[in-house]
Amino acid sequence: MFLSSETVSILKNLSTINQSILIKPGKELNSMSVAKNILVKAAIQEEFDQQLAIYDLNQFLNCLSLVPGAELSFTGNSIHI
Protein backbone atom coordinates (compact mmCIF):
# COMPACT_ATOMS: atom_id res chain seq x y z
CA MET A 1 0.00 0.00 0.00
CA PHE A 2 1.20 3.49 -0.82
CA LEU A 3 0.06 6.53 1.17
CA SER A 4 -0.80 9.64 -0.81
CA SER A 5 0.61 13.01 0.22
CA GLU A 6 -2.93 14.05 1.24
CA THR A 7 -3.21 11.10 3.63
CA VAL A 8 0.22 11.82 5.10
CA SER A 9 -0.84 15.45 5.59
CA ILE A 10 -4.01 14.33 7.37
CA LEU A 11 -1.96 12.03 9.60
CA LYS A 12 0.35 14.95 10.47
CA ASN A 13 -2.67 17.02 11.47
CA LEU A 14 -4.08 14.15 13.53
CA SER A 15 -0.76 13.82 15.35
CA THR A 16 -1.27 17.33 16.76
CA ILE A 17 -4.53 16.16 18.35
CA ASN A 18 -3.27 12.84 19.73
CA GLN A 19 0.15 11.24 19.34
CA SER A 20 -1.40 7.76 19.04
CA ILE A 21 -3.92 6.48 16.52
CA LEU A 22 -5.98 3.38 15.98
CA ILE A 23 -6.73 2.93 12.28
CA LYS A 24 -9.73 0.72 11.64
CA PRO A 25 -10.45 -1.08 8.35
CA GLY A 26 -11.97 1.20 5.73
CA LYS A 27 -11.40 4.59 4.14
CA GLU A 28 -11.75 6.79 7.21
CA LEU A 29 -9.38 8.00 9.93
CA ASN A 30 -10.67 8.88 13.40
CA SER A 31 -8.91 10.51 16.32
CA MET A 32 -9.83 11.93 19.70
CA SER A 33 -7.79 14.19 21.95
CA VAL A 34 -6.60 12.92 25.30
CA ALA A 35 -8.98 15.35 27.04
CA LYS A 36 -11.80 13.93 24.86
CA ASN A 37 -12.89 17.40 23.79
CA ILE A 38 -11.84 17.12 20.12
CA LEU A 39 -13.08 14.42 17.75
CA VAL A 40 -11.91 14.25 14.14
CA LYS A 41 -13.07 12.09 11.23
CA ALA A 42 -11.33 12.31 7.88
CA ALA A 43 -12.05 10.49 4.62
CA ILE A 44 -8.96 9.25 2.79
CA GLN A 45 -8.25 7.79 -0.67
CA GLU A 46 -6.60 4.59 0.55
CA GLU A 47 -8.46 1.69 2.10
CA PHE A 48 -6.97 -0.08 5.09
CA ASP A 49 -7.89 -3.76 5.16
CA GLN A 50 -6.98 -4.46 8.78
CA GLN A 51 -6.90 -2.69 12.14
CA LEU A 52 -3.64 -0.94 12.88
CA ALA A 53 -2.39 0.88 16.00
CA ILE A 54 0.46 3.39 15.96
CA TYR A 55 1.74 4.49 19.37
CA ASP A 56 3.88 7.45 18.25
CA LEU A 57 2.43 8.87 15.05
CA ASN A 58 5.10 11.59 14.75
CA GLN A 59 7.90 9.01 14.88
CA PHE A 60 6.10 6.88 12.27
CA LEU A 61 5.73 9.89 9.96
CA ASN A 62 9.42 10.74 10.44
CA CYS A 63 10.33 7.20 9.36
CA LEU A 64 8.05 7.51 6.32
CA SER A 65 9.72 10.75 5.28
CA LEU A 66 13.10 8.99 5.09
CA VAL A 67 11.92 6.86 2.15
CA PRO A 68 9.91 8.95 -0.35
CA GLY A 69 7.26 6.89 -2.14
CA ALA A 70 7.68 4.00 0.29
CA GLU A 71 5.39 1.00 0.08
CA LEU A 72 3.82 -0.17 3.34
CA SER A 73 2.96 -3.77 4.09
CA PHE A 74 1.15 -4.90 7.21
CA THR A 75 1.90 -8.28 8.71
CA GLY A 76 0.58 -9.28 12.11
CA ASN A 77 1.62 -6.60 14.57
CA SER A 78 4.16 -4.85 12.37
CA ILE A 79 4.43 -2.39 9.51
CA HIS A 80 7.18 -2.86 6.93
CA ILE A 81 8.31 0.26 5.06
Contacts in CASP RR format, 6 or more apart in sequence:
PFRMAT RR
TARGET T0000
AUTHOR 0000-0000-0000
METHOD contacts of the structure
MODEL  1
MFLSSETVSILKNLSTINQSILIKPGKELNSMSVAKNILVKAAIQEEFDQ
QLAIYDLNQFLNCLSLVPGAELSFTGNSIHI
1 46 0 8 1.000
1 48 0 8 1.000
1 71 0 8 1.000
1 72 0 8 1.000
1 73 0 8 1.000
1 74 0 8 1.000
2 46 0 8 1.000
2 69 0 8 1.000
2 70 0 8 1.000
2 71 0 8 1.000
2 72 0 8 1.000
3 11 0 8 1.000
3 46 0 8 1.000
3 64 0 8 1.000
3 72 0 8 1.000
4 44 0 8 1.000
4 45 0 8 1.000
4 46 0 8 1.000
6 44 0 8 1.000
6 45 0 8 1.000
7 44 0 8 1.000
7 45 0 8 1.000
7 46 0 8 1.000
8 61 0 8 1.000
8 64 0 8 1.000
10 29 0 8 1.000
10 42 0 8 1.000
10 44 0 8 1.000
11 21 0 8 1.000
11 29 0 8 1.000
11 57 0 8 1.000
11 61 0 8 1.000
12 61 0 8 1.000
13 40 0 8 1.000
14 21 0 8 1.000
14 29 0 8 1.000
14 31 0 8 1.000
14 40 0 8 1.000
14 42 0 8 1.000
14 57 0 8 1.000
15 21 0 8 1.000
15 57 0 8 1.000
15 58 0 8 1.000
15 61 0 8 1.000
17 31 0 8 1.000
17 32 0 8 1.000
17 33 0 8 1.000
17 38 0 8 1.000
17 40 0 8 1.000
18 31 0 8 1.000
18 32 0 8 1.000
18 33 0 8 1.000
18 34 0 8 1.000
18 57 0 8 1.000
19 55 0 8 1.000
19 56 0 8 1.000
19 57 0 8 1.000
19 58 0 8 1.000
20 53 0 8 1.000
20 54 0 8 1.000
20 55 0 8 1.000
20 56 0 8 1.000
20 57 0 8 1.000
21 29 0 8 1.000
21 31 0 8 1.000
21 53 0 8 1.000
21 54 0 8 1.000
21 57 0 8 1.000
22 30 0 8 1.000
22 51 0 8 1.000
22 52 0 8 1.000
22 53 0 8 1.000
23 29 0 8 1.000
23 48 0 8 1.000
23 51 0 8 1.000
23 52 0 8 1.000
23 53 0 8 1.000
23 54 0 8 1.000
24 30 0 8 1.000
24 48 0 8 1.000
24 51 0 8 1.000
25 47 0 8 1.000
25 48 0 8 1.000
25 49 0 8 1.000
25 50 0 8 1.000
25 51 0 8 1.000
26 47 0 8 1.000
26 48 0 8 1.000
26 49 0 8 1.000
27 43 0 8 1.000
27 44 0 8 1.000
27 45 0 8 1.000
27 46 0 8 1.000
27 47 0 8 1.000
27 48 0 8 1.000
28 41 0 8 1.000
28 42 0 8 1.000
28 43 0 8 1.000
28 44 0 8 1.000
29 40 0 8 1.000
29 41 0 8 1.000
29 42 0 8 1.000
29 44 0 8 1.000
30 39 0 8 1.000
30 40 0 8 1.000
30 41 0 8 1.000
30 42 0 8 1.000
31 39 0 8 1.000
31 40 0 8 1.000
32 38 0 8 1.000
32 39 0 8 1.000
32 40 0 8 1.000
33 39 0 8 1.000
49 74 0 8 1.000
50 74 0 8 1.000
52 74 0 8 1.000
52 79 0 8 1.000
54 60 0 8 1.000
54 79 0 8 1.000
60 79 0 8 1.000
63 81 0 8 1.000
64 70 0 8 1.000
64 81 0 8 1.000
67 81 0 8 1.000
70 81 0 8 1.000
71 81 0 8 1.000
72 79 0 8 1.000
72 80 0 8 1.000
72 81 0 8 1.000
73 79 0 8 1.000
73 80 0 8 1.000
74 80 0 8 1.000
END
